[in-house]
Amino acid sequence: MTAVVLVGMSIAEVNEQQALRRQAAESGATLAFLQYGEPSLTAELTRLAAAGETTIRLEMVALTGRSPARSWMRRVAGHWLREASQRPTILIGDTEVAGTEAGMTSDAWQDVPGHSRHVLVCRGPRCSARGAEETAGAIGATLGELGLGDDDVLVTQTGCLFPCNNAPVVVVHPDDAWFGAVDAHAARRILIDYIGWGLPVHPHRLTRKKHHM
């Protein structure tokens, strides 16, 4: 028998995990996540190997176009296989993971990026339901238009940032600037007006309550 694992590739699958768990259960598979969610892919591989599974097939699940390439699933599986005490056969499609795949480190990933701004895009359930995926896409597209890369503005999609009534929420650090109701159009204006020109964006700026120690 072959154990099948559906692997959610991005935060989009984490937000839809209940439906994906039902889908996995109906097909006799289990569910794991490459990032954000639990169990992680490596944790599920460890569990299945400990349960005596000798062949494990990984099937990528990507509900949107914004997810890591399949090569990352292979890289993570290869890393796990190199360090595992039990070494089941791992298949991605019809290709076996050999354990000789590219490693988890690279000279390009050694240093903290030199970005001046860090933009957090909430991808919690409410923000995602209200269009945070389009918000994140607009941010990426606008940064490309402005010629700004990770060393200028680093964009990170996060879990819940809490002021959910203002979804989708975007935060800019180190400014401690919070923005709400950030649809794709607002995201573009924030990048151009606030980050690019230093102008206030009053319609979407939120006031963060300060707590005194």
C-alpha positions in Angstrom: 0.0 0.0 0.0 1.1 3.6 -0.7 0.3 6.3 1.8 -0.8 9.5 0.1 -0.2 12.9 1.6 -1.8 16.0 0.2 0.7 18.9 0.7 -0.7 22.4 1.0 1.9 24.7 -0.5 0.8 28.2 0.8 -1.2 30.0 3.4 -4.2 29.7 1.1 -4.4 26.0 1.8 -4.1 26.6 5.6 -7.1 28.9 5.4 -9.1 26.1 3.7 -7.7 23.2 5.8 -11.1 22.0 7.0 -12.3 21.3 3.5 -8.9 19.9 2.5 -8.9 17.5 5.5 -12.4 16.3 4.5 -11.1 15.8 0.9 -8.0 13.9 2.2 -10.1 11.7 4.5 -12.6 10.8 1.7 -9.7 9.6 -0.5 -7.8 7.8 2.3 -5.0 10.4 2.3 -3.6 12.7 5.0 -2.9 16.4 4.9 0.3 18.3 5.6 1.7 21.8 4.9 4.9 23.1 3.4 4.6 26.3 5.4 2.4 28.0 8.0 0.1 25.1 8.9 0.3 21.9 11.0 1.3 19.2 10.6 4.4 20.3 8.7 5.4 18.0 5.8 8.4 16.8 7.7 6.3 16.0 10.8 3.8 14.0 8.7 6.7 12.1 7.0 8.1 11.2 10.4 4.7 10.0 11.7 4.1 7.8 8.6 7.6 6.3 8.7 7.2 5.5 12.4 3.8 3.9 11.6 5.7 1.5 9.3 4.7 3.0 5.9 7.2 2.0 3.3 6.0 4.0 0.3 4.7 7.6 0.6 3.3 9.6 -2.3 3.2 13.4 -2.0 0.6 15.3 -4.0 0.9 19.1 -4.2 -2.3 21.2 -3.4 -2.1 24.8 -4.6 -5.4 26.6 -4.6 -3.9 29.8 -6.0 -1.1 30.7 -8.3 0.9 32.3 -5.4 2.7 29.3 -3.9 6.2 27.9 -4.0 7.3 25.8 -6.9 7.0 22.0 -6.7 10.8 21.9 -6.3 10.4 23.2 -2.8 8.4 20.1 -1.8 11.1 17.9 -3.3 13.8 19.9 -1.5 12.1 19.5 1.9 11.4 15.8 1.3 15.0 15.3 0.3 16.2 17.1 3.4 14.0 14.9 5.6 15.1 11.7 3.9 18.8 12.5 4.4 18.2 12.9 8.2 15.6 10.1 8.7 16.4 7.0 10.7 13.7 5.2 8.7 13.9 5.7 4.9 10.6 4.9 3.1 10.3 5.4 -0.6 8.9 8.9 -1.2 7.3 9.7 -4.6 6.4 13.0 -6.1 4.3 12.1 -9.1 6.2 9.2 -10.6 9.6 10.4 -9.5 11.3 9.1 -6.4 12.9 11.5 -4.0 16.6 10.4 -3.8 17.8 12.4 -0.9 20.4 14.1 -3.1 18.1 17.1 -3.8 19.3 20.6 -3.2 19.9 21.4 0.5 18.1 23.8 2.8 20.9 26.3 2.9 22.5 28.6 0.3 24.9 31.5 0.4 22.1 33.6 -1.0 20.1 33.0 2.2 22.7 33.8 4.7 22.2 37.4 5.5 19.3 39.4 6.8 17.9 41.4 3.8 18.9 45.1 3.8 15.3 46.3 3.4 14.2 49.6 4.8 10.6 48.7 5.1 8.9 45.4 6.1 5.3 45.0 4.9 3.1 42.5 6.6 -0.1 41.4 4.8 -2.6 39.6 7.0 -3.8 36.3 5.6 -5.9 35.2 8.5 -9.3 33.8 7.7 -11.2 37.1 7.7 -8.6 39.0 5.8 -8.4 36.2 3.2 -12.2 36.1 2.9 -12.2 39.8 2.2 -9.7 39.7 -0.5 -6.2 39.7 1.1 -4.9 37.5 -1.7 -5.7 40.2 -4.2 -4.1 42.7 -1.8 -0.9 40.7 -1.7 -0.9 40.4 -5.4 -1.3 44.1 -5.9 1.6 44.8 -3.5 3.9 42.5 -5.4 2.9 43.9 -8.8 3.3 47.5 -7.6 6.7 46.9 -6.1 7.7 45.4 -9.5 6.4 48.5 -11.3 8.4 50.7 -8.9 11.6 48.6 -9.4 11.7 47.7 -5.7 12.9 44.3 -4.6 13.3 42.4 -1.3 16.3 44.5 -0.4 14.1 47.6 -0.5 10.7 46.4 0.8 10.3 42.9 2.2 6.7 41.6 2.0 5.6 38.8 4.4 2.2 37.2 4.5 1.2 36.5 8.1 -1.5 34.9 10.2 -4.1 36.9 12.0 -2.9 40.4 13.0 -6.1 40.9 15.1 -8.0 44.1 14.0 -10.2 41.8 11.9 -13.1 44.2 11.5 -10.7 46.3 9.4 -9.8 43.4 7.0 -7.8 43.2 4.9 -5.0 44.5 7.2 -1.6 45.6 6.2 1.2 46.8 8.5 4.4 48.7 7.5 7.4 48.5 9.8 9.5 50.1 11.2 6.9 52.9 10.9 4.4 50.9 13.0 1.9 52.1 10.4 -1.3 50.0 10.3 -3.8 50.2 7.4 -7.3 48.7 7.2 -9.7 47.9 4.4 -6.7 47.5 2.1 -8.1 46.3 -1.2 -5.9 46.0 -4.3 -6.4 49.7 -5.2 -5.6 50.9 -1.6 -2.5 48.7 -1.5 -1.2 50.4 -4.7 -1.9 53.8 -3.2 -0.2 52.9 0.1 3.0 51.8 -1.8 3.1 54.8 -4.1 1.9 57.5 -1.7 3.0 56.4 1.7 6.2 54.3 1.0 7.2 56.0 -2.3 6.4 59.7 -1.5 6.0 59.7 2.3 2.5 61.1 2.1 -0.1 60.2 4.7 -2.8 57.8 3.6 -5.6 58.9 6.0 -8.6 56.9 4.6 -6.9 53.6 5.4 -4.6 54.4 8.3 -5.5 52.8 11.6 -4.6 54.1 15.1 -2.9 51.5 17.2 -3.6 51.6 20.9 -0.4 52.1 22.9 0.0 50.0 26.0 2.1 51.5 28.8 4.5 49.2 30.7 
